[in-house]
Amino acid sequence: MSSLAWGQSPPLAPPGKNAALRAPTQPVLLTVSGQITRHNLGDDAAFDAAMIDSLPAHEFRTWSPWFKEPMTFRGPRLKTVLEAVGATGQTLHMVALNDYAVDVPLSDAERYEPILARRIDGKVLGVRDKGPLFLIYPFDTNPELYNEKYFGRSVWQIREIEVVE
Amino acid sequence: MTKAGGTGRFINRHGELFSLALAVLAAMLLGVTAFLYHDLSSRMVSLNSGFKEDTLWAVYQVDREIRRFSHAVDAARDRPDDAAAFKTMLLRYDIVWSRIDLLTKSGYRKQFDNNPDFLNSIAMLSDSIKGSSTVLDTMARRGNATIDELELLKARFAALTVSAENLLLASNNAISSERAERREEVVAQSSLTERVVIALIGSVFALLLLLRRQIANTRKVSAQTTRIASQLEDALRGAEAGNRAKSSFLATISHEIRTPLNAIIGLSEILLEKRRLQREVQEDVHSIRRSGEMLLDILNEVLDYTSIENNALKLEEREIHLSELLDSCIDLFRSNAAKKGVELSLVSHRESADRWIVSDPTRLRQMLLNLIGNAVKFTDVGSVTVTVRLEDMEDQPAGLGIEVSDTGPGISAEGLEKLFKPFAQVDSSITRKYGGTGLGLAITKGIAEKMNGKIGAESTPGQGSTFWIRLPVKTTAMPKPGPVQEEKLARLPRLNVLLVEDNPTNRKVAASMLQQLGQNVCCAPDGEQAVRLAASNRYDLILMDMQMPVMSGIEATIAIRAGSGPNRETCILAMTANASPDDHKACLDAGMDGFESKPVRKQKLHAMLAALGDGKQTLVGDKGQMPGMLPVLQDRDRAA
């Protein structure tokens, strides 16, 4: 997995329990709601593209059922995002732009370290490309995930993550 | 019933073949099952692949998003100032775009590889949808939409909705029917597998049944075998018992016969001793005695043969002077041979001259007498030659070879085969001409084999025959009395014995026995010679035969006792048959000291000599001491 260097946006507030989350200045890509401790938009935490990009990114290359060949997915780890919002709870209710919704156990974030991919093969994802964010599990390194259960959890065109009990 | 029985028997006979066939069938079925199972499980795996569901879902999503886009277009057209509606429309288009893109680009394509119609439909749909991107991109750039553009989009997507819907329905049907087909295939495969497995089980079962049958058969055969074995055992035991019964019968019979036979022989001897008999009567009595002795010979032959058969023959080991033995055997037949004009000779090779061997003299003599006797008996013209050879060998007993060759009529090949078999005489005419039990050669063979030797015969009909014996024998130097012998003989004093016996055979036998006991033996063939010898030599013991020509035993005894010869006091023992007390008295009156039965036995001689040596004078009779006589002797002693 080659790592690509990216220009970094101004960093968010240093991680800390009650560190503040800056407000979005660009169109919101992702809204995290529910049981979170840091907000920047009412009770929710909203992320724009710059904020997403400023989080430490991770990438891996893997086969997936949606592409004919293995692709390199790059983006912040799901758990990084959850830490940034101070999420507490058991389940993540993921909702996509077309209203597709699925429940992902929060433990998956720690256990398998899926990423919220912002780029595929270096290309920034638009809606037409299944962006802006695509939850992708590292299938190649975890072949036991290569089934419908985890395909179902691999939400793309993510709009909102609700942290629930 | 018969048919089933027939099948059963058929199966039994070809049991092995059936087992093999079934085993092969079972193996094949097993192979087929394995293959089918593998195939089935791989089908199941492919069945389980959820891609088909996802494909359908993907098609459904396209259809759904097209509809939603259409509604968004309507909404934007209805509310031209609604920025949110506009944005929603743009978003909806992007989603539609992403959905059709997924359908064309993802791995889902593989599902439609065998269905070019689907691929075409999807391609067309994709082109149509993506074709509208120019319009939407323009609207997005501008930030708003014109009524015309919206109308255009609405119209286009109305058609696309139908296409999408058709595609969805077709996909669903195709996938459903494919699924159904697959399921049917799986079911068919599964039922085929099931049938194969049943066949397999069936064949295994049949195999087991066959196996069971085989085991039952084996058990039956084994039981039969055991039964037969025990029957054989019983038969064997019966045969052995029969054999033993036969032997004990023979033994009993022989004793029963022997007793009266001894009486016949003994009494005829006694009659002959009575000098008062007339010449003709004497001759008749001679005949009776000869007949009795012949009967005894036959009896002995039968007993010998029986003991050989029962492996009860016991051999002695004695030192024998080879040439002496041969000479004495040949002597017996000299007169017979001479009468017939047949030359009888002994050829002994250099190395056998004056040699001593260790063997059983009685049995050896028996064999020789049989062979030489036969040769002389059957040869009318020519010669009988006895050849003896003694081969010394290193570390092994020496080989004694004796051959009796004759110029008799010879024996045919058939005859040679039957020769040593008991009871079968070469030709029945022989039985008529020569008599005999037919056991002679069988006994000779038995003895030879018991001595670990071999016997055989060769013959050329018309020219003659050669009988040969080969025995391993231990050679020995002329025996100085060995330690045992020495002991024995040490007990025996070396006495001077006068042996008076007219029968040359008996004389030789008795003489050799005495010699073996370490005695100095002098022989006299009749009473007259005995008296003459007794007059000039002192003997320690005189063994006096009773019935002799010229002068009888009684007469000779009287003569010896009379006068003042050196043997006036010598112990004189009569050699006689069982006699009545009267005859015993006659002996004693004549001056005899006792009597011994004929033929003389060595142990008795030994005992006699031993007793003499001790200075005691014991009465020795055939059946041991006769207590009745002791007082008489003691009286006589006292009298002397």
Interface residues (C-beta under 8 A of the other chain):
Chain A: P65 W66 F67 K68 L97 N98 G126 V127 R128 D129 K130 N147 E148 F151 W156 Q157
Chain B: G50 F51 E53 D54 Q61 R64 E65 R68 L91 D94 I95 W97 S98 D101 L102 K105 S106 G107 Y108 R109
